[in-house]
Amino acid sequence: MTYKVKDIKLAPQGKRAIEWVERHMPVLAAVRKEFARTEPFKGLTVGAALHVEAKTAALARTLTASGAEVAITSCNPLSTKDDVAAALAKDGINVYAWRGETTREYYSNLNRVLDHKPDILIDDGADLIFLTHTKRTELLKSIRGASEETTTGVNRLRRMASEGALKFPVIAVNDSPAKRLFDNRFGTAESTLQAIMGITNTLVAGKDVVVVGYGFVGRGIASRVRGLGAIVTVVETDPIKALEAVMDGFRVARMNDAARVGDIFITATGNINAIRGEHIRRMKDGAILCNAGHFNVEIDIEGLARLATKRREVLEDVEEFQLRDGRRIHLLAEGRLVNLAGRRSLGHPMEIMDMSFALQALSVEYLARHRGELENWVYDVPPEIDRRVAELKLKSIGVELERPTWEQIRYMKSWRMGT
Ligand SMILES: NC(=O)c1ccc[n+]([C@@H]2O[C@H](COP(=O)([O-])OP(=O)(O)OC[C@H]3O[C@@H](n4cnc5c(N)ncnc54)[C@H](O)[C@@H]3O)[C@@H](O)[C@H]2O)c1
C-alpha cells in the first residue's frame, strides 16, 4: 500500500468524519453487507478519481470490504479533505490527494492511480478515463470498464463513443433517475447554498440571484434559493428549459440583462464562459460570482482579471477583483465547483451521496460481473439497479410503497381498456 497525503497525523479527525457519514448512509451499508458476503471484487483493483471527502471514503471502504484493492485520487485540485485522505491511508487504501494540488500534481496523482493497473475505473469528470485513452493506452486492454459520476464527464464520454474513440464500456451513473433527480438537483442545491453562505456569511433573502443554466443542477438551485427568499432570474440557451423556468415562476433573461440586476451569480451549465467580460462590465459593485458546474471554465476568470486593476483575497475562498471605476466583483473558490472546492464546503448531504454511491458500487459490480459482454459504449445504469437503490432508500426512511392489486396489474398490461 502506498499513499501521498498532506499530513498523515490528521487521520483521527478524518476517521471521525467518515464514521459520522457512514452512520447516515444506510443504502450503501446494505450494499456493503451483501458485498462482504459475495466479494464481487476479489482479486480486482478499482482506480477512482472522485472528490476525496468523507462520503467518498465510505464508498472506497465498501469496495475494499468487497475484496477490491482501491487506489484513489481527487477529481478536482481543491476538493480533497486532507483529514479524510489521511484516514483512508491509515485504513490501508492507496490514496494520492491533497487540497491545493497544482495542475502538474493533479495529473501526477491520476497517473499514480493508474500505476496500480486498475481493472475498473470510477471517474467524476472523465479525466482519469481520458488519460487512459491518451497517455496510458497500455492499460486499455485490461480495463473491464468504468463508471462516470457527473454530467460533464458523461457528455464527454458520449462524444468519445460516437466518434468510435471509447475503448471500454462505461456506465453513466450520472444519467440514472436515482442520481440526477436527487444528487444533481437536491444535493447540489443544498450544498451550493451552504457553501455560498458559509464562505461569505451573506444574506440570501431579498437578494437578486441569477442562476445560469436550468438543467438538473440549476433547477434545484433556483428552487431552493427562491425558498430562502431570493428574487431569482434564470439564464438559459435551451427553449424548453427556458420555458420550464418561466412556468416554474422565474424571470428568464439574457445574460447581458441579468448581469445588471444580480447580487449573486451561480453558474451550472457545464459550458465554457457562460459569464464573461461583457457581462462582468455591467455588474453591480459587490456582485458575488460562483460556479456549481464541474470544471472551472464557466466563469471567464482571465476576462475578469483583464478588467481588474487590483485583485486580492479578501476572505478565505473569496477573491476580490477591483474594476477601473472602483466596482468590486467577488469570485468564490477560484471559480471551481463551490460546493466542494471551498475550504469549508461540505459537498452533498450524506443522505444524497448514500444513494449516488450505492449506484456507483452496484454499477461497478455489474461491470465486474459482465466482463467481455459489453460493447465499448456508454450504457445507462440497468433499471433494476436504479429501482433497488430507490427501494432501499425508501425502506431506510420508513416509507412504504403502495402495492398494485392483481386487477390493476392486469389492467395496465392490457390494451382492451374502457368499458
Ligand atoms: N457541483 C456539483 O456537486 C455537481 C453535481 C452534479 C453535476 N454537476 C455539474 O453541473 C453541471 C450541470 O449539470 P446538469 O446535470 O444540470 O446538466 P444539464 O445538462 O441538465 O443542464 C445544463 C443546462 O445549462 C444550459 N446551458 C448550456 N450553456 C449555457 C449558457 N451558456 N448559458 C445558459 N445556459 C446554458 C443547458 O441548456 C442545460 O439546460 C455539469 O458540469 C455537471 O457535471 C456539479
The ligand as an SDF file (V2000), in Angstrom:
LIG
                    3D

 44 48  0  0  0  0  0  0  0  0999 V2000
  -21.3250   20.8340   -8.0380 N   0  0  0  0  0  0  0  0  0  0  0  0
  -21.7050   19.5770   -8.0110 C   0  0  0  0  0  0  0  0  0  0  0  0
  -21.6080   18.9060   -6.9910 O   0  0  0  0  0  0  0  0  0  0  0  0
  -22.3210   18.9890   -9.2260 C   0  0  0  0  0  0  0  0  0  0  0  0
  -23.2230   17.9120   -9.1220 C   0  0  0  0  0  0  0  0  0  0  0  0
  -23.7960   17.4130  -10.2840 C   0  0  0  0  0  0  0  0  0  0  0  0
  -23.4610   17.9530  -11.5330 C   0  0  0  0  0  0  0  0  0  0  0  0
  -22.5440   18.9680  -11.5760 N   0  0  0  0  0  0  0  0  0  0  0  0
  -22.1540   19.6170  -12.8390 C   0  0  0  0  0  0  0  0  0  0  0  0
  -23.0510   20.7100  -13.0640 O   0  0  0  0  0  0  0  0  0  0  0  0
  -23.1290   20.9870  -14.4710 C   0  0  0  0  0  0  0  0  0  0  0  0
  -24.6070   20.9670  -14.8940 C   0  0  0  0  0  0  0  0  0  0  0  0
  -25.1430   19.6570  -14.6880 O   0  0  0  0  0  0  0  0  0  0  0  0
  -26.6680   19.3100  -15.0300 P   0  0  0  0  0  0  0  0  0  0  0  0
  -26.8530   17.8890  -14.6340 O   0  0  0  0  0  0  0  0  0  0  0  0
  -27.5570   20.3500  -14.5100 O   0  0  0  0  0  0  0  0  0  0  0  0
  -26.6080   19.4230  -16.6430 O   0  0  0  0  0  0  0  0  0  0  0  0
  -27.8240   19.6860  -17.6380 P   0  0  0  0  0  0  0  0  0  0  0  0
  -27.3250   19.3130  -18.9840 O   0  0  0  0  0  0  0  0  0  0  0  0
  -29.0700   19.0600  -17.0920 O   0  0  0  0  0  0  0  0  0  0  0  0
  -28.0410   21.2950  -17.5420 O   0  0  0  0  0  0  0  0  0  0  0  0
  -27.1740   22.2500  -18.0720 C   0  0  0  0  0  0  0  0  0  0  0  0
  -28.0500   23.3880  -18.6310 C   0  0  0  0  0  0  0  0  0  0  0  0
  -27.2360   24.5090  -18.9570 O   0  0  0  0  0  0  0  0  0  0  0  0
  -27.7490   25.0820  -20.1560 C   0  0  0  0  0  0  0  0  0  0  0  0
  -26.6990   25.8870  -20.7870 N   0  0  0  0  0  0  0  0  0  0  0  0
  -25.6340   25.4750  -21.5250 C   0  0  0  0  0  0  0  0  0  0  0  0
  -24.8810   26.5380  -21.8950 N   0  0  0  0  0  0  0  0  0  0  0  0
  -25.4760   27.6400  -21.3580 C   0  0  0  0  0  0  0  0  0  0  0  0
  -25.1600   29.0190  -21.3680 C   0  0  0  0  0  0  0  0  0  0  0  0
  -24.0980   29.4950  -21.9980 N   0  0  0  0  0  0  0  0  0  0  0  0
  -25.9870   29.8740  -20.7050 N   0  0  0  0  0  0  0  0  0  0  0  0
  -27.0840   29.4290  -20.0660 C   0  0  0  0  0  0  0  0  0  0  0  0
  -27.4340   28.1080  -20.0280 N   0  0  0  0  0  0  0  0  0  0  0  0
  -26.6310   27.2400  -20.6550 C   0  0  0  0  0  0  0  0  0  0  0  0
  -28.1930   23.8890  -20.9810 C   0  0  0  0  0  0  0  0  0  0  0  0
  -29.1430   24.2590  -21.9750 O   0  0  0  0  0  0  0  0  0  0  0  0
  -28.7920   22.9840  -19.9040 C   0  0  0  0  0  0  0  0  0  0  0  0
  -30.1770   23.2170  -19.7300 O   0  0  0  0  0  0  0  0  0  0  0  0
  -22.2640   19.9180  -15.1320 C   0  0  0  0  0  0  0  0  0  0  0  0
  -20.9750   20.4290  -15.3100 O   0  0  0  0  0  0  0  0  0  0  0  0
  -22.2220   18.8030  -14.1040 C   0  0  0  0  0  0  0  0  0  0  0  0
  -21.1310   17.9480  -14.2820 O   0  0  0  0  0  0  0  0  0  0  0  0
  -21.9940   19.5070  -10.4600 C   0  0  0  0  0  0  0  0  0  0  0  0
  1  2  1  0
  2  3  2  0
  2  4  1  0
  4  5  1  0
  4 44  2  0
  5  6  2  0
  6  7  1  0
  7  8  2  0
  8  9  1  0
  8 44  1  0
  9 10  1  0
  9 42  1  0
 10 11  1  0
 11 12  1  0
 11 40  1  0
 12 13  1  0
 13 14  1  0
 14 15  2  0
 14 16  1  0
 14 17  1  0
 17 18  1  0
 18 19  2  0
 18 20  1  0
 18 21  1  0
 21 22  1  0
 22 23  1  0
 23 24  1  0
 23 38  1  0
 24 25  1  0
 25 26  1  0
 25 36  1  0
 26 27  1  0
 26 35  1  0
 27 28  2  0
 28 29  1  0
 29 30  1  0
 29 35  2  0
 30 31  1  0
 30 32  2  0
 32 33  1  0
 33 34  2  0
 34 35  1  0
 36 37  1  0
 36 38  1  0
 38 39  1  0
 40 41  1  0
 40 42  1  0
 42 43  1  0
M  CHG  2   8   1  16  -1
M  END
$$$$
